[in-house]
Amino acid sequence: MLEISMDKIASIVLMSRERERAEGELRSFLENLNEDELVSLVALMWIGRESYDPEDLDEAMRMAREEAHIPTADYLMGSPHLSDHLENGLDALGLSAQDEEDELMRGGGG
């Protein structure tokens, strides 16, 4: 089970799509997440890029925790397709942050 809210995932997806404009904001957002949230994001990204199957979420999260050798914000920011990988990961898990993304785009926030 992911240990991060859909609101936060939606925010990260939207900021990563606008990386040139929102890079500093994205980095700050990521750096303010707790370890469990960061582990969930890395595992979700790995599932979205098909490094792990959806049924291996627990294993992906365990490996994300064990393999955290560089700051996780740096690792995530280093992925040029972060938003796509996160959305693909959610799809693979049968989840969606679309409603939260739509709300953020309307300016409603969480």
C-alpha positions in Angstrom: 0.0 0.0 0.0 1.3 3.4 -0.9 2.1 5.6 2.0 1.5 9.0 0.3 -1.8 10.8 -0.5 -3.2 11.1 -4.0 -3.1 14.9 -3.4 0.6 14.8 -3.0 1.1 12.5 -6.0 -1.1 14.8 -8.1 1.0 17.9 -7.1 4.2 16.1 -8.0 2.8 15.0 -11.4 1.7 18.5 -12.2 5.0 20.2 -11.1 7.1 17.6 -12.9 5.2 18.3 -16.1 6.1 22.0 -15.7 9.6 21.3 -14.6 11.3 24.3 -16.3 8.9 26.6 -14.5 8.4 24.7 -11.3 11.8 22.9 -10.7 12.5 24.7 -7.4 9.0 24.2 -6.2 9.1 20.5 -7.1 12.5 20.1 -5.3 11.2 21.8 -2.2 8.0 19.8 -2.2 10.0 16.5 -2.5 12.5 17.5 0.2 9.6 18.1 2.6 8.1 14.6 2.3 8.8 12.1 4.9 10.8 8.9 4.3 7.7 6.7 3.8 6.2 9.1 1.2 9.5 9.2 -0.7 9.8 5.4 -0.6 6.3 5.1 -2.0 7.1 7.6 -4.8 10.2 5.7 -5.8 8.3 2.4 -5.8 5.5 3.9 -7.8 7.9 5.3 -10.3 9.6 1.9 -10.7 6.3 0.2 -11.3 5.4 2.9 -13.8 8.6 2.3 -15.8 8.0 -1.5 -15.5 11.0 -2.2 -13.4 8.6 -4.0 -11.0 5.1 -5.5 -11.6 2.2 -4.0 -9.7 1.9 -7.1 -7.5 5.5 -6.5 -6.3 4.7 -3.2 -4.7 5.9 -4.3 -1.3 9.2 -5.6 -2.7 9.6 -2.3 -4.7 9.1 -0.3 -1.5 11.6 -2.5 0.4 14.2 -2.0 -2.3 13.5 1.7 -2.5 14.2 2.0 1.2 17.3 -0.2 1.0 18.7 1.4 -2.1 18.4 5.1 -1.0 22.1 6.0 -1.4 21.6 9.5 -2.8 19.0 12.1 -1.7 15.7 10.8 -2.9 14.6 14.2 -4.2 17.7 14.2 -6.5 17.0 10.7 -7.7 13.4 11.6 -8.6 14.3 14.9 -10.2 16.8 13.0 -12.3 14.0 11.1 -14.1 13.0 13.1 -17.2 9.7 11.2 -17.4 8.8 11.3 -13.7 5.1 12.4 -14.3 4.6 9.7 -16.9 6.1 7.0 -14.7 4.1 8.1 -11.6 0.8 8.1 -13.7 1.7 4.7 -15.3 2.4 3.3 -11.9 -0.9 4.5 -10.5 -2.7 2.9 -13.6 -0.9 -0.4 -13.0 -2.0 -0.4 -9.4 -5.6 0.4 -10.4 -5.4 3.9 -8.9 -5.7 7.4 -10.3 -4.9 10.9 -9.2 -6.8 12.5 -12.0 -9.5 14.0 -9.8 -6.9 15.5 -7.5 -5.0 16.8 -10.5 -8.2 18.4 -11.9 -8.9 20.0 -8.5 -5.3 21.4 -8.3 -5.6 22.8 -11.9 -8.8 24.5 -10.9 -6.9 26.1 -8.0 -8.8 24.2 -5.3 -5.7 22.7 -3.6 -6.1 19.9 -1.1 
